[in-house]
Structure formats: C-alpha cells, structure tokens
C-alpha cells in the first residue's frame, strides 16, 4: 500500500455511502496554491492571534509575540527540514542539494517545535524575558497549529495509518482499489483539540508556576503522538533500527514532563513567584515609589492640616491676630495652668 495517494477519493463508511475527491491544489495564474499550505498558514495565523491576545496574562505584550516570529519562522522551517532529512538521508545522498527543495515535502513536527524553542530562547535572552513563562504562552500556539495542520495531511491523502476494519476507518480509493486505513490525521487533530481546550481553561485558574503549561503540553502531545505514531505507515526510523523516531521522542517527553509535574506538585509552588506576578509587583512598587518622590518634591498639599503647613496654631502671626491664642484658650475652658 502506498504511503501517499494524492488523487484518491476519500470516504468514511460510518458516515454513509458517499465519497469526496477534493483537489490538493489549485492554480492562480502562474502560481500553484496547495491547500496544505493554506491550512498551515491559517493555523499559524490563529496561533499568533491567540498568543497575542493572552500575552498580558503571562507578563508579555503582543509585540513580544510578533517580534519572536521574525526569528522563529525561518528557524522552525530549517530545523524541521534538518530533522526530516537526517532520518531520510538515503533520499538525498545522491543529490544533496535536493534537501533544500522543501516544496517537495518533508518536514518533521518535532523539528518545528525545536526550531521555535531555539528562537524563543535567543529572543528571551536578548530581551531579558522569562523563558519558562514565554514557553507557557507559546505552547498554545504549537497545539493550535498542530490541530489544524493535520487537515493538510487529509487534503494530501498522507500521514494515514495501516489498513484496518475499525468502525471509524477511512477509505482511500485509487485506480479502482479501496484501502481502508486508520485516519491518523483525524486522531491527532481531535487529540490536540481536546488538549488545547483543557489547557486553555486550566491555565485561567490553576496555573501556579512558570513552565507548568509547557510541561502539560509536552505530556499531552507526547502521549497522543506516541500512541498514534505506532499506527502510521510513513514514520521516520532511527538509523538501522525499527525504532520510530517520533515515538521515541514522544515517550521521552511524556516521561520527563510527568516526572517534573509530579515533583512540582508535591513541592508546591507560590503563584506570587510567576513572572507575570513579579512584574506586576515590581510595577506597583515603582508607582508607589514615584508617588512618594513626587510628594516630596511638591511639598505639602493644599489640604494638609494647618499644623502641617504653618506649624501649631499658637505660632500664628501675632501681628494678624495678636489675641488669638488667649481667646482660644478661654473659649475651650483652658486656664493655662496645666
């Protein structure tokens, strides 16, 4: 069975006796526009907008999100290509320059994540921002992009699984032959959608330390990818072995993330130490300090008590009201003997 069938018609028997055969691309003048690219771009845009919207909740601005993209996009593409080519070098050994032809396909998701994190670290070091807090924000962009991006595999009729009789099987019909396979693109998209929904609401009320959300993301995505990768027919394998690279990486991420999450849970974390809270506290202290300095420079306010402005009333100018002090004592019944 081929690993990709771009011209096959698609059917889902559980949904009825029908099939579709959407084109993988269309032409606009001299340009060929692939639906895979449109879907990836849409996922990327939604990820950026979401992160920019929630940036203040993590102690950042929308400009921080837009700035890191300038470095993040090229690094993500480069690392994704390196990840793929490293485990498929037999395809490029005879013509190494063809490794640069990314329009022919061949990008690894973990390479995308690695490149994006590298760009994030460089940017945060440069701007002196919290790396764990930034990762907490950006991981939402990762899972949004992955949720939508898998539908690009659907349009290309690729990244599907082994033949199966499972109730939700997907039919691919090409040259009169129908293969019923695991719709692994759908499994992963739904898994990521559930993960995003959980992470969104959890982060609103239960996030207690920087790095918590990215650990949850790695645990969730790693678990799903580890299981689903075992069903795919197009996996990358560790050199000379039957070990699927993405499955191995997913298992390591899952184990490491769960261990750290459990450790932090038992140790307990003070939410006041989160970057966004420390930044807010520092800003409040600066405002208070600035207000006190302004009061010192401007002198006493107009509504201050007479004692504050001119000293005790007894020290009033005797020339203006020479008997004011004595009159006041008499009115108050004070004979001055005390």
C-alpha positions in Angstrom: 0.0 0.0 0.0 1.4 3.4 -0.9 2.2 5.9 1.8 0.6 8.8 -0.1 -2.4 8.8 -2.5 -2.9 12.4 -3.6 -5.5 11.6 -6.2 -7.6 9.1 -4.2 -11.2 9.7 -3.3 -12.0 9.7 0.4 -14.8 8.0 2.2 -15.9 7.3 5.8 -18.3 4.2 5.8 -19.5 5.1 9.2 -20.9 8.3 7.9 -22.8 6.8 4.9 -22.3 5.7 1.3 -20.5 8.7 -0.1 -17.1 9.9 -1.1 -15.2 13.1 -1.9 -12.2 13.8 -4.1 -11.0 17.4 -3.2 -8.1 18.7 -5.2 -4.8 19.0 -3.3 -4.1 22.4 -5.0 -5.4 25.0 -7.4 -3.8 27.4 -9.9 -3.9 31.1 -9.7 -2.4 32.5 -12.8 1.2 31.2 -12.9 1.1 30.1 -9.3 0.2 26.7 -7.8 -1.5 27.1 -4.5 -1.6 24.0 -2.3 -4.4 23.6 0.2 -1.9 22.1 2.7 -0.1 25.5 2.7 -3.4 27.4 3.1 -4.3 25.2 6.1 -0.9 25.6 7.7 -1.0 29.3 7.2 -4.4 29.5 8.8 -3.3 27.5 11.8 -0.2 29.7 12.1 -2.3 32.9 12.0 -4.8 31.6 14.6 -1.9 30.6 16.8 -0.3 34.0 16.6 -3.6 35.8 17.3 -4.4 33.6 20.3 -0.9 34.1 21.8 -1.0 37.9 21.2 -4.4 38.1 22.9 -3.3 36.2 26.0 0.3 37.6 26.2 -0.5 40.0 29.1 -1.7 37.0 31.2 1.9 35.7 31.1 3.6 39.0 31.6 4.3 39.9 27.9 2.9 42.2 25.2 1.6 41.3 21.8 4.7 43.0 20.3 6.8 40.3 22.0 4.8 37.7 20.1 5.2 39.4 16.8 8.9 40.1 17.3 9.8 36.5 18.1 8.1 35.3 14.9 10.7 37.1 12.8 13.3 34.7 14.1 11.1 31.8 14.9 9.6 31.1 11.4 12.8 30.6 9.5 14.5 28.6 12.3 11.4 26.4 12.6 11.4 25.6 8.9 15.2 25.0 8.9 15.1 22.7 11.9 12.0 20.8 10.6 13.8 20.1 7.3 17.0 19.0 9.1 15.0 16.7 11.3 13.4 15.0 8.3 16.4 14.8 6.1 18.6 13.4 8.9 16.4 10.3 9.1 15.8 10.1 5.3 19.2 10.9 4.0 19.0 8.0 1.6 16.6 10.1 -0.4 19.2 12.9 -0.8 22.5 11.2 -0.7 22.9 11.2 -4.5 21.8 14.8 -4.9 22.4 16.6 -1.6 21.2 19.9 -3.0 17.7 18.4 -3.2 17.5 18.6 0.6 16.8 22.3 0.1 13.7 21.6 -2.0 11.2 22.0 0.8 8.3 22.5 -1.7 8.6 18.8 -2.4 7.6 18.0 1.2 9.5 16.6 4.1 9.2 18.5 7.4 9.3 17.0 10.9 7.0 18.3 13.6 9.5 17.9 16.3 11.9 19.9 14.2 9.4 22.7 14.0 9.0 22.7 17.8 12.8 22.6 18.3 13.4 25.4 16.0 10.7 27.6 17.5 12.0 26.9 21.0 15.5 27.8 19.9 14.3 31.1 18.5 12.4 31.8 21.7 15.4 31.2 23.9 17.5 33.5 21.8 14.9 36.2 21.9 14.2 35.9 25.6 18.0 36.1 26.4 18.3 39.2 24.3 15.2 40.9 25.8 15.9 39.6 29.3 12.5 37.9 29.5 11.4 34.7 31.3 11.9 31.7 29.1 9.6 29.3 31.1 6.8 31.9 31.1 7.2 32.5 27.4 7.1 28.8 26.7 3.9 28.6 28.7 2.4 31.1 26.3 3.8 29.8 23.0 2.9 26.2 23.7 -0.7 27.2 23.0 0.4 28.3 19.5 2.0 24.9 19.0 -1.1 22.9 19.7 -3.4 25.2 17.7 -1.1 24.8 14.7 -1.0 21.0 15.1 -4.7 20.8 15.5 -5.4 22.5 12.1 -2.2 21.4 10.4 -3.2 17.7 10.3 -6.1 18.6 8.0 -3.4 19.5 5.4 -2.5 15.8 5.6 -6.1 15.0 4.9 -6.1 17.1 1.7 -2.9 15.4 0.6 -4.1 11.9 1.5 -1.0 11.3 3.5 0.1 10.5 7.1 -2.6 7.9 7.4 -2.3 4.6 9.2 -2.3 0.9 8.4 -5.2 -0.9 6.9 -8.0 -1.7 9.4 -11.6 -2.7 9.9 -12.1 -0.3 12.8 -15.6 1.5 12.9 -14.1 4.9 12.1 -11.9 3.7 9.2 -11.2 5.9 6.3 -11.5 4.7 2.7 -9.0 5.7 0.0 -9.9 4.7 -3.5 -7.4 4.9 -6.3 -7.4 3.1 -9.6 -10.4 1.1 -8.6 -8.8 -0.2 -5.4 -10.0 0.9 -2.0 -7.9 0.8 1.1 -9.5 1.2 4.5 -7.0 2.7 6.9 -6.6 4.4 10.2 -7.4 8.2 9.8 -4.4 9.1 12.0 -4.6 12.7 10.9 -8.0 12.8 12.5 -7.0 11.0 15.6 -4.2 13.5 16.2 -6.3 16.6 15.3 -9.0 15.6 17.8 -6.5 14.7 20.5 -4.9 18.1 20.1 -8.2 19.9 20.1 -9.2 18.2 23.4 -5.7 19.1 24.8 -6.0 22.7 23.8 -9.4 23.0 25.4 -8.2 21.6 28.6 -5.0 23.7 28.7 -7.0 26.9 27.9 -9.3 26.6 30.9 -6.7 25.1 33.2 -4.3 28.0 32.6 -7.0 30.5 33.5 -7.4 29.4 37.1 -4.9 26.7 38.1 -1.5 27.8 36.7 0.8 28.3 39.6 4.3 28.5 38.2 6.2 29.3 35.0 6.8 26.3 32.8 3.7 24.4 34.0 1.7 24.8 30.8 4.5 23.7 28.5 5.1 20.7 30.7 1.4 19.8 30.4 1.6 20.4 26.6 4.6 18.1 26.2 2.9 15.4 28.4 -0.4 15.6 26.5 1.1 15.9 23.0 3.8 13.3 23.7 1.2 10.7 24.9 -1.0 11.1 21.9 1.8 11.2 19.4 3.5 8.2 20.9 0.3 6.1 20.5 -0.8 7.4 17.1 2.7 7.2 15.6 2.6 3.5 16.0 -0.3 3.3 13.6 1.3 5.3 10.8 2.9 3.9 7.6 5.3 6.8 6.9 7.2 7.1 10.2 10.9 8.1 10.4 13.1 5.4 11.9 16.2 5.6 13.9 19.1 4.6 11.7 19.3 0.9 11.1 16.6 0.0 13.6 12.8 -0.4 13.8 12.5 2.3 16.4 10.2 5.2 15.3 12.0 8.5 16.0 8.9 10.5 16.8 7.6 7.7 19.0 10.9 7.6 20.9 11.0 11.4 21.3 7.3 11.4 22.4 7.9 8.8 25.1 10.9 10.7 26.5 8.9 14.0 26.6 5.9 12.3 28.2 8.0 10.6 30.9 10.2 13.7 31.7 7.2 16.0 31.8 5.1 13.8 34.1 8.0 13.4 36.5 8.6 17.1 36.7 4.9 17.9 37.0 4.5 15.4 39.9 7.7 16.8 41.6 6.5 20.3 41.4 3.0 19.3 42.6 4.4 17.7 45.7 6.9 20.5 46.4 4.3 23.2 46.0 4.8 26.5 44.1 4.0 30.0 45.2 2.0 31.7 42.4 3.5 35.0 43.5 6.8 33.9 42.0 5.3 33.7 38.5 6.9 36.1 36.1 3.6 38.0 35.4 3.0 38.5 39.2 6.6 39.5 39.9 6.4 42.0 37.1 3.1 43.4 38.4 4.5 43.7 41.9 7.6 45.5 40.7 5.5 47.9 38.7 3.3 48.6 41.7 6.3 49.3 43.9 7.7 51.6 41.2 4.4 53.5 41.1 4.3 53.9 44.9 7.9 55.0 44.9 7.3 57.5 42.2 4.3 58.9 44.0 6.3 59.3 47.2 9.1 61.1 45.4 6.6 63.4 43.7 5.0 64.3 47.1 8.5 65.1 48.5 9.3 67.4 45.5 6.0 69.2 45.5 5.9 69.9 49.3 2.8 69.7 51.5 -0.5 69.5 49.7 -3.0 72.3 50.0 -5.5 70.3 52.0 -2.9 69.4 54.7 -3.7 70.5 58.3 -2.6 73.9 59.5 -0.1 72.3 61.7 1.5 70.6 58.7 1.7 73.8 56.7 2.4 76.5 59.3 3.2 74.7 62.5 0.9 74.9 65.6 -1.8 77.5 65.6 -0.1 79.1 68.7 2.6 80.1 66.3 0.3 82.1 64.1 1.4 85.6 63.1 0.7 87.6 66.3 0.5 90.7 64.0 -2.6 89.4 62.3 -4.5 88.3 65.4 -2.5 89.2 68.5 -5.0 87.7 71.0 -5.9 84.5 69.0 -4.0 82.2 71.3 -5.5 83.6 74.5 -9.0 83.8 73.1 -8.9 80.2 72.0 -7.8 79.1 75.5 -10.7 80.9 77.1 -13.2 79.5 74.7 -12.1 76.0 75.4 -12.1 76.4 79.1 -8.4 76.1 79.3 -6.9 78.3 82.1 -3.4 77.7 81.0 -2.3 76.5 84.5 -1.6 72.9 83.3 
